[in-house]
Amino acid sequence: MAAIAANDGRTSASAVPDHWAALLAEVQRQLRALAAHPARSVVLLPYAQLVPLARRLWAVQCPDGFAPRFETTRTWAARVGLFTPGPTDLCGDHGRDLLTAASLLEAAGLGAQRQHLAGPLLAQAQQLAAIAASLPPALRTDWAERSRATLPAPGEGPMALEAALGRIALAWAGTSDYATDVLFGARVRDALDALFIVPGLQPDPLATHLIEHHFEKAVLLPWPADAPTGAVALHTCADGEDEAERAAACVLAHLAEGRAPVALAAGDRVLTRRISALLAARGARLRDEPGWKLSTTHAAAQVVALLRTAARGAPADAVLDWLKLAPDVDAAALRALEQHLRRHAVRGWAEAAARTAGQPLTARVEALRAALQAPRPLPDWLAALREALAAFGAWQPLREDAAGAAVIEALGLDDEAGWAAWPAARRRMGLREFTRWLTDTLEAASFRPPHPAGAQVVVLPMSQLLGRPFAALVLPGADEQRLPAAPEPAGPWTEAQRRDLHLPRREELHAAQAAAWRVALAVPQVDVLWRTSDDSGEPLLPSPLVQALQLAGQGVTGVDARIARALVARPVQPPAPSGADLPTQPLSASAYEMLRACPYRFFALRQLGLAEEGELDVEVDKRDFGLWLHDVLRRFHEMLQADPPADRAALMDAAAEQATQARGLQGGEFLPFAVAWPPLREGYLQWLAGYESTTGAVFEQAEQRVQRTLGELRLHGAFDRVDRLPDGAPLVIDYKTESPARTQARLRAGSEDTQLAFYALLTGHDAPQAAYLNVSEREAAKLYAPDELLQLAGALHQGISDDLARVVEGEPMRPLGEGSVCEWCAARGLCRKDFWHG
């Protein structure tokens, strides 16, 4: 059987599979019985991949004389007639049908919801279209009229929208013309001597109605009886990765034994892609017949990234994503732009553009965004998109790439004339609606990579194993989730509606699945694999089809075909670099704390200057709230300093509004923190009044940056706030938004907290004071000051001098951190702590 697929027409008659030999012999017998000329006869096959195989086998079995035409309903209709869809017909082009769906919704008074309802409407119409297209055009209207009675009546209430969608979908499917309508025409009937229909695994209403329409010439040719079950091996896998590896190993083992081609059943596309990648890495030649979603290709990501760049309120990350994909962008300028944005944690592009105004790259992005803002008809959108791609050097590479060409074809990017002639495309749409249309169109399209010559492995759905002569089959994903006994029927239809509308019902899907399973087991060598746990660790059972196989005592335990390799453990020793030749100063409080906690961390992040790049498009968290509160208090005290009699609550609200605007926190992400603002504000103002009355302190400055030289030490830092006490001494205040218990713990004996003592050294005052001010959402503000600050500062000064001296003398900078110091350390991958010896 392997020779059939591999020899490309040079197959011997003895190699024709028995079921094909019987089928083709029956076609010959029926041709003689009907006195039909083969050239005027058609053999309809259930799917396109069988057509070239059937022609080749006919040439082997019947080398003399004429051959019938082997077709599918789609190829037959395309051969005998040219179909031009009408303005509102379901045409099978997802992009065009989406626009038609939006137009129908507008006509039905649902224009305001068209962006959200066009996709569901099209999905329902496509399900009904399979039934409508199977009927002769003359009977289609009657079917639609009778079917309308099965749908809910129009009205109001929670189900009104669903009822409206169902009725619009039925009317759309029932009034459309279809490419296969030509098969019911008189011209086809007059040119046809005989019609042979070979059914697939699922009921085909079109084939059924063609038999009824051409009843005097039509013959149903069922496949011969099921072949006996092949040699089935059952493989239990631990998880998805184990399953992918074992499946790839099974394929390679079959190839090594000379069994080719091997079928790889594509049930779970993610799993199949992983298996395909493993096989490609080992040099196996694959032919992926179903392909994968066009939206997942690099070419599609490039186009979508451009449109996300143009969106109002686009995050900075979205713009950077597009610039990294665009060919004609200066890499150095892009790197400098990204570093600037990450250094300042700029979330939105609007703020980024303001910060980097005047830079050439920013100007190019702003010109691109300006050109894609105004609403326009679809042909104008596609022209603008093409110009934008060309402006960044992406258009020509897109055309030269296989996936890019598929993107251009799916969107009709180079077919302005065709779109201009489509009535539904003339409606103006905004950028958001155009982006949604484009992403939905790419999501619905498939990309099938070019097939290599002489493919050893064929990826295909289980249902398309019918009639295919494979030497072996590897069937992964045979668990209860990925291979149910009966697939879930698609669409919102009830069981009664499915019956009345003649849509596939659960029992029909169950029968089709069971038939596909029997065909799969008839392959000479079969490997069935399933995982025992999903990605979250939840247990999984094998498919009910596998369980039935096990109960019947069929199948043997599969052997793991992976080759075990013995790996010798080579643990590493902890690093011990020297920082003697690297700078240690100037030193900040956080840098010295880092040195005390872990010398290696100080060496890597401070002396070498290594650092993680900050995230831009992240969720608002407690840290953002802390930074926002620092900004609010700075603004409030500066405004109060300028206008002491002003209403303090009003000033705080104004400061909060300004800080919120400046940091781009107006969205819903900040809402939980905004809810806590009123009690926090009142608690802080109450504390401030008591603090001023009891201490007499006066606000002097916020966010003060200080540098100080103390002998050989050069220190620097920033004070959240500096107040001046009545005796002239400064009071340095550091805001904390953590729990009060944690702030209080910082001042306990033995805590080794050095921040306030470090600030005392930075003030340069003989009698400085420093304190933590805890400002939290749930408790009143409170000041926490250490005892004996001067003694702590003096001890700290000596400790810094001693520690830096040891660094300069070359003492190894060993990684000594423990607990949370290591858990969140950016240098953990450098010190390799997880791989140390012992």
N, C-alpha and C positions, 0 to 999 in steps of 0.2 A: 504493500500500500504506500510505502514511503516514496516509491518511484513515481507515483501519479503526480504528486505535488512537485517533485524535484526535476523530472526529466523534461517538463514543458512540451508535451506533445509526442515524445518518443516512447510512449508507453506500449507495452505489448498487450495483446488482447487478454492473455491469461492474468494480467495484473489488474483488470477491471474488477472492482469490488462486487460481491455477489448482489447486494441490494441495488446497485446501479445497473448491473447487467440485467436484472429482472425488470427494473423500471423501463429501461430503454427498449428491451424486447417487447414489453407491453405497448409502448408507443408505436413500434413497428407494426405489431399485430392490429392495433386500432386503426392505424393509417390504412392498412389493407382492407379492414372491415368497412370503413367509411368511404373507401375509394377516394381518399383525400391525398392531394399532392403535398409532399413535405414542405415545399417552398411556400405554400399557401396555408401552412399550419403553424400554430404557436403552442409552445410548451411554457406555461407560466410557472416559475419557481418562486419559493417563498422569500428569498433574499438574494441580493446581487452577487455575493461571492460564489454562489453555485453556478452562475451563468457560464463563465469561462471553463469551469471544470466539466460541466455537462457537454459543452461543445467539443471539448477535447476527448471525452470518453465516447461520444457518438462517433467521432472520426475514427477511433480505435475499433469500436465494435461494428460500425457500419461504414467501412471505408469507401464503398461504391455508392454512387447516386447522390440525390439531394438530401439535405438535412433540414429538419424543421427549425424554426426560429426559437431559440431559447431566450426567454425574456422574464423580467418582473413586470408587474403592472405599471411601474413608473417608467421603465425603459421602453416598454411597448407603447405607452401613451406618447412619450417623447418622439418615438420613431414615426408614428402615423399622423401626428398633428402638432402644430405649433400653438401653444396656449398663451394667450395674452390676458392676464387677469383684469377685471374691471376695477373701477375706482374704489369700490368698497368690498371687493372679493377677498376672501382668505387666500393668500397667494403662497404661503409657505416660507416667505422671506420674513424673518422675525422682525427686522428693523421696520419694514414697511407695514407689517401687520400691527405693530405697536402704535404707529401713527394712526392707522385706521381705527384701532380701538379707542384712542383718545378722541378722535373725531366723533365716533358713535356715542361716547359718553357725553360729549358736549351737546350733541343733538338730543340726548335723553334728559338734559337738564342736570347732568352730573359733572359739568366741566370743572368745577372747583376741586373735585377729588380725582381728576383724570390721572395725575401723576402717580397716585397710589393705587388706582383701580385698573389702569390699563393692563398691567401684567396679569392680575387674576382673571380679568375678562378674556384676555387672549388665551390663557391656559384652559379655561372652560370651553371656549370656542374651538380650540384645537382638538379637545377630546370629542366634542360633538361632530367636528368635521370628518373624523374617521368614519362615522356612521352616515353622515349626509353625502359624502363623496362616493360611498358604495352604492348609492341609489341612482337609477336613471334620472336625468334632470326632470323629466315630466312627473315623477312621483315625489320629488323632494319637497315641494311645497305642501303636499298632503301630509307627509311625515312631520313637517314642522308644525302644522296646525294641530294634528293629533297629539304631538308631544307637548304642546303648550299647556294642555290640560293637566299634565302631570306636575307642573311647577307651581309653587305658591302664587296666589293671586297678588297683584301689586297692591300696596297699601302703606300704612305707617307702622312704626314699631321697630323693635330691635332687629327683625329679620327683613325689613323692607329693602335694605341695600342688597342683601344676598339674593332676594327674589328678583330685583331689578337686573342684577348682573346675569342671573340665569336666563331671563327672558331676552336680554340683549344678545347674549351668546347664542341662544337658540335661533333667534331671528337672523343673526349674522351667518351662522353656519348653514341655515336652511335656505338662504337667498343667494349664496355664493355659487359661482361656477368653479369647476375644478379641472385640473389638467387631465384627469382620467375620464372625464365626461365623453371624450372622443371615442372611448372603447364601446360605448353604447350606441354609436351612430351607425347609420345605414351603410356608409362607405366601408367601415371596418367589417360589418357583417357580410357585405357582398364580396369582400376580398378574402374572406376566411373560409377555408374548407373544414378545418378541425381546430378545436381548442382543448388542450390538455392542461388541467390544473393540478399541480402537485402541492398539497397543503403543507403548511408549516406546523409548528407546535402550538400556536395560538390560533383561535378562530379568526378568519379573515372575512369580514362581511362583504368586501368588494368581490372577492373570489366567489362567494356564495351567490351574489346577485348576477355576476357574469355568467355563471352556470345557468341560472334561471333565464337570463336574457337570450343566451345563445344555446337554448336547451337542445335543439336538434343537432348541434355541432359540438357540444361540450362534453368532455369526459373527465371525471374525477379519478385521478390516479394516486391512491394512497401509497405511502411508503410500504415496502415489505415489512413483515413482522420484525419486532425488535430483535436485534442480535443478542447472543448470550453475553452475560456479564463478563468483563475482562478481569484481569488480575488487579485487585483493588488493595492498596496499602493505606492504612489510616495513621495519620501523624498527629499527635497531641503536642501543642506548642505552649510555651509559658506565656508569651505576650506577643504583641505585634511585630517587634523586631526579630524575635526568635522565629516567628512564623515566616517572615519575609526571607530570612537567611535559609531556613530549611527548604522553602519552596524553590528558591534559586538553586540550592544544592541538588534538589530532585531533578530540575530541568537539566543541569549540567551532567548529572549522572546518566540520564537518558541519552543525551547527545554522545557521551563517551561510549555508551553501549551501541551506538549506531542507530538509535531510534530517532528518526527525523522525518517530517517536522514534528515538533512538540507543541501541543496546544496549551496555552496559559489562560485559564478562565478569568475574565475580568469582572468580578462582582463588586469589590471595594476598590475604587480607582486610586485612592491613596496607597493602599497596600500594593496594588499592581504597579504603580509608579516606582515604589521602593524596590520591588522585585526586579523590574526592568532595569533600574539603575545598577543593581548588583550584577545582573547578567551582562549588561553592556560593558561593565568594568572588566569582565572576564573574556570579552571579545565575542560574545554570542551575537548573531545577526537576528534582529527582531523586526517583525512587521506588526505594528499596532493598528488593528483595523478600526476600533471605535475611536481611537485618539483620546484627547483630553480637552477640557474646556479651553476655548481660545483666550478667555479672560486671564488664564494663569500663565500665559506666555510673556516673555520679556517685551515683545513688541506691543502687546496690549497694555502692559503696565506702563510703558513709555507714554502712550497716548493718554491714558487715564491720569497719569501724574501731571501732564501738562494742564489738563482741565482743572485739576484740584489746585494747581498753582494760581489759576485765574479766579477762583472762587472768592467772594467777599468774605473777609474774616479768615482767610487761609492761614493755617499755622506755619510758622517758619520751617518746621520739619518738612511740610509738604513741598515748599518751594525748593528746599535743598534736595529733596528726592528727585525732583524733575531736573535740576541742574546737574546732578550726578549722572543722570541717564542721557542728557543731551550731549551729542558729540562735539558741537562747536562751542565749548565753554573753556575758558582758560583755567587750568587746574590749580595754578598758584593763587589766582584771584578767588576761586571758589573755596580753597582751603582757608585763606585769610578771612573770608566772610564767615565761614562756619565757625572758626575759632572765636571770632568776635562775638557772634550770637550766643555760642555756648558759654563763653566766659561771663556774659552778662545775663544769662538765662532768659533770653528774649523768646517768648512763646509765640506771639503773633507776628505775621509778616508786616502788618501796618507799622508796628513799632520798629521792626527791623529796618524797613525802608526809611523811616525817619532818622534812625541812628546812622545809617550808611548812605544817606542822600549824597549825590555827587559822584559816587563810585560807578564806573562804567558797567559793571555787572548788575548792580542794582537798577541802573537806568534801563538796561535791556529787559529785566524782569518787569519793571513798571510799564514799559511800552507794550510788552506782551499782555499783561493784565488789562491794560486800557483797551486793547484791541478786541478783547473777548468779554466785554461787559454788556453791550447793548443787545436787547432782544432782536431776533431776526428769524426768517424762515430757515428750514433745515438746509437747503442748498447753500445759502449764504454762510451758515455755521460750518458746513464741511469745507467750504472754500477758505474761511478764516482759519480753521484748524490746520488745513494743509499749509497755508502761508506761515502759521506759527511754527509748525514743524520744520519747514524749510529755513526759517530765520535762525534756527538753532542747529542747522545741519543734520536734522533727523529724518527728513523726508526721503532722500535718496537711499540711505541705508535701510529704511523701512521697506521700500519697494524691492530691494535686492535680497531681503531676508524671506525665507519661506513662510514663517509665521507672520511677518509683516505684510506679505502679499495677501495672506488670508484675512488679516485685519482690514486691509484696504477693500477687499472684496466684500466682506461682511457688512461694512459701513457704507459701501459705495462712495468711498472718498474721492475717486476719480470719475464719478458718473454724475456730474452736475445736471446734464441734460435729462437723464433718466429720472432724477429726483424732481426736477422742475416740472416734469409732465405728470407727476403723481399728486393728485389734488390734496391729499392729507398732509403733504409735505410743505404746503404753502402757508400754513398757519405759523404765526410768529411764536417763538418760544424763548424763554430766558435761559441763562447759562445753567441754572440748576436743573431745569427740565431736560435740556439737551444732554447734560452729563448723565442724567439717569437713563435717558433713552440709549445713549452710547454704551453704558456699562451693562444694561440689560441685554442689549444686542450681542455684545461680546460674550456675556455669560451663557447665552443660548446657543452660540456657535461652537463647533468643535474644530480642533486642529489635528489633522492627521499628517504626521511627518512623512517625508518621502520614504517609500519602502525600499530596503536594500535588496539587491538581486540575491536569489537563493536563500531567503530567510530560513533560519533554522527553528525559530520560535515564532508562533503566531498568537498574538493576544486578541481574544475575541470573547463576546458574551457566551454564556453557557447555551443559550437557545440557538446559537448559530453553529453548534457542533453538528447539527443534523445534516447528514449527507456528506460530511467532510472526512476524508480518509487520513486521520492522524495516527501516528504510530504510538503516541503517548499523550496523556493529559495530566497536567498539574492543576489542581483545583484548590486554591487557598480560600480563606474566608468562609469556611463551612461551619460557622457557629450560628447560634440561634438568632443573632441580630442580623447578620449579613446574608444568611441563607434560610429564610423562614419557609415553612411548608407552603404558605400562600402569601405572595406579596400583597401589601396593603393597596387596595384600589385607589387610584388617583382621583382628585377632585372632591367637591363638597356634596356629591350626590348621595341620596339615601338609597337603600337597597331597592325600594319600590321604584324610585326614579330610574335606577340603572336598568331594571327589568323593562320598564315602559319605553325608555330611550334606546334600548338595545346596546347599552354600554357594557364593557366587560365586567362580570360579577365575580365575587370572591371564589365561588366554586369553579368558574372557568379558569381563573388565574391559578387556582390550586391544581387543576388538571394539567395546565400548561407547564407549571413548575415540575410536577411529577414526571411528565413526559420528557422534559429536558434532562431531568436527573437520570432517567432510564437511558437516554441517548449518551449521556456522559459516561455512565458505567459500562457502556458497550465498547468503549475505546479499549484496545488490547491491554495497555498498561495505564493505570490510574493511580495518582497520589492525591489523597484528600487530606487537607490540613485545616486545623482550627486552633484558636487560642483559648486558653482557659481563664483569662482575665483581660478586661479591657484596659484602656489607657489610664483610667483612674484606680485600677486595682480591683474593681468589682468582678466577682466570678462570672464566668460565661459557660453555658452548656453547649455541647455540639448541636448542630442543626437537627430538627426532628427527622429530616431525611437520613442523616447519619445515624441517629439513634435507632431508626427502623432497620437500617442495614446491620447494625450491631446486634439487635434482637434476633435478626434472622440468621445470625452466625456467619455472615459474609464479611469478607475483608480480613486482612491480617495486619498486625502491628507493623507500621512502617519503620524502616531502619534510617537513622539519621545519616544522610549522605555527606555531611560536612566532615572535612578532614581535620582531626584534632591536632593542634600544635602545642608543644611544650614551651612555655615561656619562662625564662629564668628571671626571677625577681631581682631587680637592681635598684634597691633603695638608695636615696641620695643622702648625703650628710648636710646638716644645716649650714648655710652660708656664713662666712665670717669675713666680710670685706672690710677694708680700711677706708675711713673717711678723712685721713690726715691731709690729703692733697686737695680736698674739696672744701668749699666755703661753709662755714657754720653760722656766720652772722651777716646781716642783722637778724636778731632772733625775736620771734613773737611769742605770746603766751601759748598759743595752740601748738607752735612748733616745738617749744620746750616740753610741753606735755607729751607730745609725740615721742620725743627723745627719751623721756622717763619711762613711757609705757613700752616702747619697743625700739631699740637703737636702729635695727635694720629698716624699720618703717621710716624713721627720720632720714636714714641714708638714701633710701630709694625715692621718697616723695619730696624731700626738701633739698638734700645735697645734689642729687642727680636731676631734680626738677621734673620727675615723672608724675603724671596726674591723669586721672580719668577725665574724659570730656563730659561736661554736664548734659543732661537730657533737656530737650526743649518741649516736646509735646507730651507732658506727663500730667497725671491727675493732681489736683490741688490737695496737699496734705498738711499735716501739722507744722511742718517746717515752713511752708508758704504762709501759713497763718502767723507764725512767729515773726517772719520778715515783714509781713504786712503790719503787724502790731508795732514793731519797732519804728516803721515809717510813720504810722499814725501818731505815736507819742512824740516823735521828733517834730512833725508838722504842728501838732497841738501846742507844744511848749514854745516853739518859735513864734506862733501867732499870739499866744498869751503874753509872751515877752514884749511883743510889739504893741499890744493893746490890753493892758492888765485889767481894766474894768469890764471887758467884754464878757458875755455870757459863756461860761466855760463848757456847758453841755453842747451849746450850739457850735462852739469852736471845735469840740471833739468830733461832732458829726461831720462838720466841714472837712476836718483833717482825714476822717475815715473815707469820705467820698473821694477826696483827692488821691489818697493812697490806692484806693480801689481802681480808679481810672488809670493811674500811672502804671499799675502792675497788671492791667488787663484781667482783672478778676470779677468782671461783671456777670459772668455766666452762672448757670445753676450749680456748677461744681463748688462754688464758694458759699452756697446758701447755708449749709450746716454751721459754718463759722459765723456767717452774718446773723443768724438767729441768736447766737450767744453774745452778740455785741452789746445790746442794751444793758443787761445786768453787769457785764464787764466794765462798761463805761461808768455806770453809777458807782460801782465798787471802787474804781480807780479815783474818781473825783472825791469820793468820801475820804479815801486814804490821803489824798493830796492835801485836802484842807487840814486834816489833823497833823500831817507831817510838817506843813509850813508853820502851823501855830506852835508846835512843840519844839521844833529845831531852829526856826528862823532861817532855814536855808533858802537860797534864791537860785533859780535856774540860770545857768550861765551859757552852756553850749551843749549841742547834741552831735553825735557822730564826729567827735574830735579825733583827728589823727595825730599821733605823737611819736617823736623819735627822741631817744635819750642815750647819752654816752656815759657810762659809769666805769671809769677806769678803762680796762681793755674790753669791756662789754658794750656792744651796740644793740639797744633794744628798740622795738617799735611796736605799735598797736593802735587800736581805735577804741575810744570810750563811747559806750552807748549814750551816756549823759554825764555831765559834770555840773554839780551844784556848788555854790560858794556859801560856806558857813559864816556865822557872825564874826568869828575870830579870824577870818580870812583863809582858813584852811579849805582845800578842795575836798569835795565828797564825790568820789567816782561811783556811779551807779551802773550796774549791769543788769539788763532785763532778762528774766527767765520766764518762759511760758510753760514750764514743766510742772509736775505736781509739787505742792509745798513740801511734802515729806522728802522729796529728792533734793530740793534746794537746801533744806535744813541739814540733810545728811552731808552736804558738801563742807559744812563748817564744823563737823564733829571732829574731836581729836583723833588723829590717825587716818583721816580721810585722804591726806596727801593732795588736797586740792590746792593749786598754786595760782589760780587766775587772779584773785583779788590781791594777793601779795605781789604778783607781777605788776598789776596796775599801780600799786603803791610805789614801786620802784620807778615806774614811768612818770609819775607826777613830779618827781624831783623835789617834793616838799618835805620839810623836816617832820611835820606831824600830819601826814595825809590820812584820809579815811576813805574806805571803800566798802561797798555793800551790794548784795544781790537784792533786786526788787522782783518778787514773784508776782506776776500778773496772770492769773489763770481764769478760765471761764466760770468755774464753779465756786471759788472762794474769794474772799476779799483780798485786795492787794496787801502785801506785807513786806517790810524791809528786814533783811537778814544781814547783820554785820558781824565780823569775826572779832574775837578778843585778841589783844596783843598783836595788832596788825604790824607794828614796827618790828617786833621781834621776828615775826614770820617773814617779813620782807628781808631782814638782814640774813636770816638763815637761807632764804631763797637765793640771795645774791651770791653767797658763798657756794651754795650747791651748783648754781649755773656755772660759776667759774671753774669748779672742780670737774664737772662733767665735760665741759668744752675742752678743758686741758687734756683729759684722757683721750678725747677724740683726736685732738691735734697730735698727741703722742703716738697715735696709730693703734689704739686699743680696738680689737675687732668689734664691728657693729653687728652683733648677733641678734637674730630674731627671738626676743624673749617674751612677746606678748601672749596673753592668755585670755580666755573667755570672750567677752564682747569686743575687746581690742582686736582680736583676730577675726571674729565673725564678720565684721563690716570693713575689714582692711582692704584697701585697693591694691596693696602690694602682696597679697597672699599668693597670687600666682607666680610672683617672682621669687619669693623665699622658698616655695615648694614645700610648705609645711606638711601638706597631706601625703608627701612621699618620703619623708625622712626615715632614716634607718631606726628601727625599734619603735 
